[in-house]
Amino acid sequence: MSLVHAQGAPAPVGAYPHARRVGDLLFLSGVGPREPGTNAIPGNVLDADGRVVAYDIEAQCRQVFHNVRAVLEASGARWEDLVDVTVYLTDMARDFAAYNRLYAEHFTTAQPCRTTLGITALPTPIAIELKCVAAITRSAD
């Protein structure tokens, strides 16, 4: 077993690695849309008290896909190695259509299994988080 800490991804918000490899399987911790280095959340509009008053789900989707790719690459895996993706949306009714369109753009050939859940909140002020599993059937570089 090996733990993965991806320098190209935002730091975890808790005491956990970005991913853990067990044999040919790679389990990614929940990945959100925070920007590496700054922890800024793309598309969030805050009021004077720092509360989110609006957000751009498309900007957050693009960033979360970028972050997943960074963790995969740091692990010696590729986008095409993903076999299962669980997606958490904080507003299914508002955001599913845009997220689903962008998801289809990013998964054109290799399509992992997918589950999408509507939830009430995530630990930080984000609207989407992905939990992924990849199968690496070749030796990591």
Contact map, one row per residue, 1 for C-alpha under 8 A:
111000000000000000011110000000000000000000000000000000000000000000000000000000000000000000000000000000000000000000000000000000000000000000000
111100000000000000011100000000000000000000000000000000000000000000000000000000000000000000000000000000000000000000000000000000000000000000000
111110000000000011111000000000000000000000000000000000000000000000000000000000000000000000000000000000000000000000000000000000000000000000000
011111000000000011111000000000000000000000000000000000000000000000000010011000000000000000000000000000000000000000000000000000000000000000000
001111100000000011100000000000000000000000000000000000000000000000000010010000000000000000000000000000000000000000000000000000000000000000000
000111111000000001000000000000000000000000000000000000000000000000000110011000000000000000000000000000000000000000000000000000000000000000000
000011111110000000000000000000000000000000000000000000000000000000000000010000000000000000000000000000000000000000000000000000000000000000000
000001111100000000000000000000000001000000000000000000000000000000100110010000000000000000000000000000000000000000000000000000000000000000000
000001111110000000000000000000000011000000000000000000000000000000110110000000000000000000000000000000000000000000000000000000000000000000000
000000111111000000000000000000000111101000000000000000000000000000100000000000000000000000000000000000000000000000000000000000000000000000000
000000101111100001000000000000000001000000000000000000000000000000000000000000000000000000000000000000000000000000000000000000000000000000000
000000000111111111000000000000000000000000000000000000000000000000000000000000000000000000000000000000000000000000000000000000000000000000000
000000000011111000000000000000000000000000000000000000000000000000000000000000000000000000000000000000000000000000000000000000000000000000000
000000000001111100000000000000000000000000000000000000000000000000000000000000000000000000000000000000000000000000000000000000000000000000000
000000000001111110000000000000000000000000000000000000000000000000000000000000000000000000000000000000000000000000000000000000000000000000000
000000000001011111000000000010000000000000000000000000000000000000000000000000000000000000000000000000000000000000000000000000000000000000000
001110000001001111110000000010000000000000000000000000000000000000000000000000000000000000000000000000000000000000000000000000000000000000000
001111000011000111110000000111100000000000000000000000000000000000000010000000000000000000000000000000000000000000000000000000000000000000000
001110000000000011111000011110000000000000000000000000000000000000000010001000000000000000000000000000000000000000000000000000000000000000000
111100000000000011111100011100000000000000000000000000000000000000000000000000000000000000000000000000000000000000000000000000000000000000000
111100000000000000111111111000000000000000000000000000000000000000000000001000000000000000000000000000000000000000000000000000000000000000000
110000000000000000011111110000000000000000000000000000000000000000000000000000000000000000000000000000000000000000000000000000000000000000000
100000000000000000001111110000000000000000000000000000000000000000000000000000000000000000000000000000000000000000000000000000000000000000000
000000000000000000001111110000000000000000000000000000000000000000000000000000000000000000000000000000000000000000000000000000000000001110000
000000000000000000001111111000000000000000000000000000000000000000000000000000000000000000000000000000000000000000000000000000000000111100000
000000000000000000111111111100000000000000000000000000000000000000000000001000000000000000000000000000000000000000000000000000000000111100000
000000000000000000111000111110000000000000000000000000000000000000000000000000000000000000000000000000000000000000000000000000000001110000000
000000000000000001110000011111100000000000000000000000000000000000000010000000000000000000000000000000000000000000000000000000000011100000000
000000000000000111100000001111100000000000000000000000000000000000000000000000000000000000000000000000000000000000000000000000000011000000000
000000000000000001000000000111110000000000000000000000000000000000000000000000000000000000000000000000000000000000000000000000001111000000000
000000000000000001000000000111111000000000000000000000000000000100110000000000000000000000000000000000000000000000000000000000001110000000000
000000000000000000000000000001111100000000000000000000000000001100100000000000000000000000000000000000000000000000000000000001011100000000000
000000000000000000000000000000111110000011000000000000000001111110100000000000000000000000000000000000000000000000000000000001011000000000000
000000000100000000000000000000011111011111000000000000000000001100000000000000000000000000000000000000000000000000000000000000000000000000000
000000001100000000000000000000001111111111000000000000000000001000000000000000000000000000000000000000000000000000000000000000000000000000000
000000011110000000000000000000000111111000000000000000000000000000000000000000000000000000000000000000000000000000000000000000000000000000000
000000000100000000000000000000000011111000000000000000000000000000000000000000000000000000000000000000000000000000000000000000000000000000000
000000000000000000000000000000000111111100000000000000000000000000000000000000000000000000000000000000000000000000000000000000000000000000000
000000000100000000000000000000000111111110000000000000000000000000000000000000000000000000000000000000000000000000000000000000000000000000000
000000000000000000000000000000000110011111000000000000000000000000000000000000000000000000000000000000000000000000000000000000000000000000000
000000000000000000000000000000001110001111110000000000000001000000000000000000000000000000000000000000000000000000000000000001000000000000000
000000000000000000000000000000001110000111110000000000110011001000000000000000000000000000000000000000000000000000000000000000000000000000000
000000000000000000000000000000000000000011111000000001111011000000000000000000000000000000000000000000000000000000000000000000000000000000000
000000000000000000000000000000000000000011111100000111110000000000000000000000000000000000000000000000000000000000000000000000000000000000000
000000000000000000000000000000000000000000111110000111100000000000000000000000000000000000000000000000000000000000000000000000000000000000000
000000000000000000000000000000000000000000011111111111000000000000000000000000000000000000000000000000000000000000000000000000000000000000000
000000000000000000000000000000000000000000001111111110000000000000000000000000000000000000000000000000000000000000000000000000000000000000000
000000000000000000000000000000000000000000000111111000000000000000000000000000000000000000000000000000000000000000000000000000000000000000000
000000000000000000000000000000000000000000000111111000000000000000000000000000000000000000000000000000000000000000000000000000000000000000000
000000000000000000000000000000000000000000000111111100000000000000000000000000000000000000000000000000000000000000000000000000000000000000000
000000000000000000000000000000000000000000000111111110000000000000000000000000000000000000000000000000000000000000000000000000000000000000000
000000000000000000000000000000000000000000011110011111100000000000000000000000000000000000000000000000000000000000000000000010000000000000000
000000000000000000000000000000000000000000011110001111100000000000000000000000000000000000000000000000000000000000000000000000000000000000000
000000000000000000000000000000000000000000111100000111110000000000000000000000000000000000000000000000000000000000000000000000000000000000000
000000000000000000000000000000000000000001111000000111111000000000000000000000000000000000000000000000000000000000000000000000100000000000000
000000000000000000000000000000000000000001110000000001111111000000000000000000000000000000000000000000000000000000000000000000000000000000000
000000000000000000000000000000000000000000100000000000111111100000000000000000000000000000000010011000000000000000000000000000110000000000000
000000000000000000000000000000000000000000000000000000011111110000000000000000000000000000000000011001000000000000000000000000000000000000000
000000000000000000000000000000000000000001100000000000011111111000000000000000000000000000000000000000000000000000000000000000000000000000000
000000000000000000000000000000001000000011100000000000011111111100000000000000000000000000000000000000000000000000000000000001110000000000000
000000000000000000000000000000001000000000000000000000001111111110000000000000000000000000000000001001000000000000000000000000010000000000000
000000000000000000000000000000001000000000000000000000000111111111000000000000000000000000000000000001000000000000000000000000000000000000000
000000000000000000000000000000011110000001000000000000000011111111100000000000000000000000000000000000000000000000000000000000000000000000000
000000000000000000000000000000111100000000000000000000000001111111110000000000000000000000000000000000000000000000000000000000011100000000000
000000000000000000000000000000001000000000000000000000000000111111111000000000000000000000000000000000000100000000000000000000000000000000000
000000000000000000000000000000000000000000000000000000000000011111111100000000000000000000000000000000000000000000000000000000000000000000000
000000011100000000000000000000111000000000000000000000000000001111111110000000000000000000000000000000000000000000000000000000000000000000000
000000001000000000000000000000100000000000000000000000000000000111111111000000000000000000000000000000000000000000000000000000000100000000000
000000000000000000000000000000000000000000000000000000000000000011111111100001100000000000000000000000000000000000000000000000000000000000000
000001011000000000000000000000000000000000000000000000000000000001111111110000000000000000000000000000000000000000000000000000000000000000000
000111011000000001100000000100000000000000000000000000000000000000111111111000000000000000000000000000000000000000000000000000000000000000000
000000000000000000000000000000000000000000000000000000000000000000011111111111100000000000000000000000000000000000000000000000000000000000000
000000000000000000000000000000000000000000000000000000000000000000001111111111000000000000000000000000000000000000000000000000000000000000000
000111110000000000000000000000000000000000000000000000000000000000000111111110000000000000000000000000000000000000000000000000000000000000000
000101000000000000101000010000000000000000000000000000000000000000000011111110000000000000000000000000000000000000000000000000000000000000010
000000000000000000000000000000000000000000000000000000000000000000000001111111000000000000000000000000000000000000000000000000000000000000011
000000000000000000000000000000000000000000000000000000000000000000000001111111101000000000000000000000000000000000000000000000000000010100010
000000000000000000000000000000000000000000000000000000000000000000001001100111111100000000000000000000000000000000000000000000000000000000000
000000000000000000000000000000000000000000000000000000000000000000001001000011111100000000000000000000000000000000000000000000000000000000000
000000000000000000000000000000000000000000000000000000000000000000000000000001111100000000000000000000000000011000000000000000000000000000000
000000000000000000000000000000000000000000000000000000000000000000000000000011111110000000000000000000000000010000000000000000000000011100000
000000000000000000000000000000000000000000000000000000000000000000000000000001111111100000000000000000000000011100000000000000000001111000000
000000000000000000000000000000000000000000000000000000000000000000000000000000001111100000000000000000000000001110000000000000000001111000000
000000000000000000000000000000000000000000000000000000000000000000000000000000000111110000000000000000000000000111000000000000000001110000000
000000000000000000000000000000000000000000000000000000000000000000000000000000000111111000000000000000000000000111100000000000000111100000000
000000000000000000000000000000000000000000000000000000000000000000000000000000000001111100000000000000000000000001111000000000000111000000000
000000000000000000000000000000000000000000000000000000000000000000000000000000000000111110000000000000000000000001111000000000011110000000000
000000000000000000000000000000000000000000000000000000000000000000000000000000000000011111000000000000000000000000011110000000111100000000000
000000000000000000000000000000000000000000000000000000000000000000000000000000000000001111110011000000000000000000011110000000111000000000000
000000000000000000000000000000000000000000000000000000000000000000000000000000000000000111110000000000000000000000000111110000110000000000000
000000000000000000000000000000000000000000000000000000000000000000000000000000000000000011111111000000000000000000000111000000100000000000000
000000000000000000000000000000000000000000000000000000000000000000000000000000000000000011111111000000000000000000001110000000000000000000000
000000000000000000000000000000000000000000000000000000000000000000000000000000000000000000111111000000000000000000000000000000000000000000000
000000000000000000000000000000000000000000000000000000000000000000000000000000000000000000111111100000000000000000000000000000000000000000000
000000000000000000000000000000000000000000000000000000001000000000000000000000000000000010111111111000000000000000000000000000000000000000000
000000000000000000000000000000000000000000000000000000000000000000000000000000000000000010111111111100000000000000000000000000000000000000000
000000000000000000000000000000000000000000000000000000000000000000000000000000000000000000000111111110000000000000000000000000000000000000000
000000000000000000000000000000000000000000000000000000001100000000000000000000000000000000000011111111000000000000000000000000000000000000000
000000000000000000000000000000000000000000000000000000001100100000000000000000000000000000000011111111100000000000000000000000000000000000000
000000000000000000000000000000000000000000000000000000000000000000000000000000000000000000000001111111110000000000000000000000000000000000000
000000000000000000000000000000000000000000000000000000000000000000000000000000000000000000000000111111111000000000000000000000000000000000000
000000000000000000000000000000000000000000000000000000000100110000000000000000000000000000000000011111111100000000000000000000000000000000000
000000000000000000000000000000000000000000000000000000000000000000000000000000000000000000000000001111111110000000000000000000000000000000000
000000000000000000000000000000000000000000000000000000000000000000000000000000000000000000000000000111111111000000000000000000000000000000000
000000000000000000000000000000000000000000000000000000000000000000000000000000000000000000000000000011111111000000000000000000000000000000000
000000000000000000000000000000000000000000000000000000000000000010000000000000000000000000000000000001111111000000000000000000000000000000000
000000000000000000000000000000000000000000000000000000000000000000000000000000000000000000000000000000111111111000000000000000000000000000000
000000000000000000000000000000000000000000000000000000000000000000000000000000000000000000000000000000011111111000000000000000000000000000000
000000000000000000000000000000000000000000000000000000000000000000000000000000000000000000000000000000000011111000000000000000000000000000000
000000000000000000000000000000000000000000000000000000000000000000000000000000011100000000000000000000000011111100000000000000000000000000000
000000000000000000000000000000000000000000000000000000000000000000000000000000010110000000000000000000000011111110000000000000000000000000000
000000000000000000000000000000000000000000000000000000000000000000000000000000000111100000000000000000000000011111000000000000000000000000000
000000000000000000000000000000000000000000000000000000000000000000000000000000000011100000000000000000000000001111100000000000000000000000000
000000000000000000000000000000000000000000000000000000000000000000000000000000000001111000000000000000000000000111110000000000000000000000000
000000000000000000000000000000000000000000000000000000000000000000000000000000000000111000000000000000000000000011111000000000000000000000000
000000000000000000000000000000000000000000000000000000000000000000000000000000000000011110000000000000000000000001111100000000000000000000000
000000000000000000000000000000000000000000000000000000000000000000000000000000000000011110010000000000000000000000111110000000000000000000000
000000000000000000000000000000000000000000000000000000000000000000000000000000000000000111110000000000000000000000011111000000000000000000000
000000000000000000000000000000000000000000000000000000000000000000000000000000000000000111110000000000000000000000001111110000000000000000000
000000000000000000000000000000000000000000000000000000000000000000000000000000000000000001100000000000000000000000000111110000000000000000000
000000000000000000000000000000000000000000000000000000000000000000000000000000000000000001000000000000000000000000000011111000100000000000000
000000000000000000000000000000000000000000000000000000000000000000000000000000000000000001000000000000000000000000000011111111101000000000000
000000000000000000000000000000000000000000000000000000000000000000000000000000000000000000000000000000000000000000000000111110000000000000000
000000000000000000000000000000000000000000000000000000000000000000000000000000000000000000000000000000000000000000000000011111000000000000000
000000000000000000000000000000000000000000000000000100000000000000000000000000000000000000000000000000000000000000000000011111100000000000000
000000000000000000000000000000011000000010000000000000000001000000000000000000000000000000000000000000000000000000000000010111111000000000000
000000000000000000000000000000000000000000000000000000101001000000000000000000000000000111100000000000000000000000000000110011111000000000000
000000000000000000000000000000011000000000000000000000001001100100000000000000000000001111000000000000000000000000000000000001111100000000000
000000000000000000000000000001111000000000000000000000000000000100000000000000000000001110000000000000000000000000000000010001111110000000000
000000000000000000000000000001110000000000000000000000000000000100010000000000000000111100000000000000000000000000000000000000011111000000000
000000000000000000000000000111100000000000000000000000000000000000000000000000000000111000000000000000000000000000000000000000001111100000000
000000000000000000000000001111000000000000000000000000000000000000000000000000000111110000000000000000000000000000000000000000000111110000000
000000000000000000000000111100000000000000000000000000000000000000000000000000000111100000000000000000000000000000000000000000000011111000000
000000000000000000000000111000000000000000000000000000000000000000000000000010001111000000000000000000000000000000000000000000000001111100000
000000000000000000000001110000000000000000000000000000000000000000000000000000001110000000000000000000000000000000000000000000000000111110000
000000000000000000000001110000000000000000000000000000000000000000000000000010001000000000000000000000000000000000000000000000000000011111110
000000000000000000000001000000000000000000000000000000000000000000000000000000000000000000000000000000000000000000000000000000000000001111100
000000000000000000000000000000000000000000000000000000000000000000000000000000000000000000000000000000000000000000000000000000000000000111110
000000000000000000000000000000000000000000000000000000000000000000000000000000000000000000000000000000000000000000000000000000000000000111111
000000000000000000000000000000000000000000000000000000000000000000000000001110000000000000000000000000000000000000000000000000000000000101111
000000000000000000000000000000000000000000000000000000000000000000000000000100000000000000000000000000000000000000000000000000000000000000111
